[in-house]
Amino acid sequence: MKRRFLAAVVPALTLAAGGCATGGPDTSAATAPSPPTSATARSAAGNAPSRTASAQAAPRPRFADLTQGSTTSVVRLHGYDPRNASAVAEPMIFMTGDAYCRTFKIKRTDGRCTHLAYVTEESHTRVTVPIAPTVKYYTWEDPQGDVCIDAPEKGGTCPMTAEQFAEWYELNKKAMVAVATQDGAITRMAIVYTP
């Protein structure tokens, strides 16, 4: 009996917990029903609650699937092996506090909206992703010390060599890197500036 119950519940929980996306965070509303709130209205029959527009569930973050298609994401880099052309990455959400609160419908009084320059949310999922032979590497600081960033979530824009990136990684394990993939292989790795 327990095995049948687990066999039915585990896949449902896996699907309900969210999946992988091929782009940025998914901002569509969650489809699972939520418990009744004070904003829930009763139908004319008086026994079946009906949802009002203001009581819709807030969107839930979804993380990029780096192993398929083409996507961009900020990741925590857990492993980097240039000899075997692979990286172990954990996709994450990396947004300004204001954008995070707008996207996920969080009250403006929440500290994440007002006190944090950036909000990160880890996926707690590590994937091994191949590195394309034509991968390009970038940093946020040029040799003269000037900053070169267009958008923080895209990482730096100053080119660097594979050897320089490997040296940086040895000193900065588990750092945040903005990656781009094409056909499931990393084609761009850019160091993310974190104050």
Steps between C-alpha positions, in 0.01 A plus 500: 500500500778745593688433177195570284435821692863616461503402132200725445605789726872542414448576126216738586715684753787518252275663241339732755838616631583663168706403203772628285452778252696597194507871570480727802272447794146394414260769617176324409264444789520173691227257402466314830199618699578683821300489824208741531590850616303803609492601132313180408136559415214252530290403199126564483435149635702597807714188521763515225772765528591690186831681456508875448759661273680659796549164673699335218813316610828683447731375224764249609862505386613244243861433425670468161561154353861527389508155341258565213451766239632853534472705818671746730523482877706602797643187661708408799803327348572188707747346258701603198706250299644654183694182411177303476297800379239485776360709782283416799251781542206582725246725323373786714283809500703824507294822484496846651290519815244720327469273194474190719215646704315624189541168318392282791238741639668554837388796712723807459548511877688168490871545578599326175338786309652788690822388669667273246669606178461144365295200600622149427307178526680170457343204322689241708545304177843435352543399139805411297502695177744461210707802404501579127839511328427860397408622851574867576606622846436844652577687820353816653837673549753587230880496560498872584238446772210651307158337540338354189142388565191565289250318724598331828308181419700458176838520672804685377570603144881523502648203313734264681682181398410147603822489705407822683153363573648175635735696728210715622288188566774342713482805729119539486336158523120505520488856366218634283547494125260604224485230235345470158433165340427390148373149429570406863868607502648807670609759243558799734625528858511845661604576857219668695597799712388459860565791737 
